[in-house]
Amino acid sequence: MARKGKKPAFATGCLIIFLILCLVLVGGFYLIKTTVSEKFGPANPNLTVTQRLIYPVELFLNQESLTTARERTDSEGRFEIGQGESVSMVCLRLEQEGFIDDAELMRTYLVYSGLDRYVQAGQFKLSSAMSPMQIAGEMLDATPRDAVITVLPGWRIEEIAQNVAGSGLQISAEEFIKLAYAPTPQLVGVLPVEDVSSLEGYLFPGIYEMPRETRLEALLGELLTAFSKNVDQTLMDGFTRQGLSIQQAVTLASIVEKEAVVEAEKPMIASVFYNRLALGMRLETDPTVQYALGYQTANQSWWKSPLGSADLAVNSPYNTYIVSGLPPTAICSPDLGSLQAVAFPADTPYFYFRAACDGSGRHNFAITFEEHLENACD
């Protein structure tokens, strides 16, 4: 009978051990859930029962992998998420492109936290120096961290200012225009030319990506630095051989920019202006008058076309139909091709040119005024 009495005691012992193990497991799981919640946020309430049990454990065991960058070197790259692309595919591509080590772990984190529903389509700047959690945070906001500023060849200051104002930078068109027409000595010091009263012509064409917090002075400095880098010693020597200062060369290049449609004709157009200047002839070029006239409300443009006889008589130092020589400043931003055309013009006998009648954008060139009249379209 003594041996029979041991069975309840054994069963009780087993039950106690089982209960202790359950308490340990429950306590351990509670500790895991608490730790994961503190580090990764509360669990998505829409998780299934299975996910509620498995995901916290997986995240707990891989805390370091989720909070540590893959690399220490900050090598940025673009990453694009397509409209309607699944989170699983996004995570897989992140791994394939070297931004993370474990696509499945990244997906688990996104689903656990509910962030999978908020991943945005768009372009992102990511880096392997970011942790997977940081990368996940970036993908929730498709707003680019950098603003894109475009400066097209042939744009005047006001047109550039309008683009800057709409780029995402906290810079208004008004403050851009004000500083560009009255630059500080610090900004002028970036240029290879002294005594510049206006930045017209020196805001070098191109596409610039700037952090959204960029200030106006830094942006203008970037555009002017691009000008200084492109106008190298070879170009400056070319300007000197033509008897022009840098400022005069930029002014002439800006006129060539507005007159030329076909890139290959720029050296010939420059030669026409050089030939006219050599004989003391007025340049008589429409873009300088358009610059003088300014903004046209009727066609919402800074460049009025066509010009009438009253326009050609406007009293302005920029009106090269009535004023000899170059205008006081450039009239727009010339590109490198226009600057090169002024430094290295073609050798031609021409004094006139006008648009060809075939709509090609090309010009017919003439030596005499009579020939020039013959090139008119019917």
Summary of the structure (lengths in Angstrom):
residues: 378
radius of gyration: 34.4
end to end distance: 130.1
largest distance: 137.9
contacts: 1102
relative contact order: 0.08
helix: 49%
strand: 9%
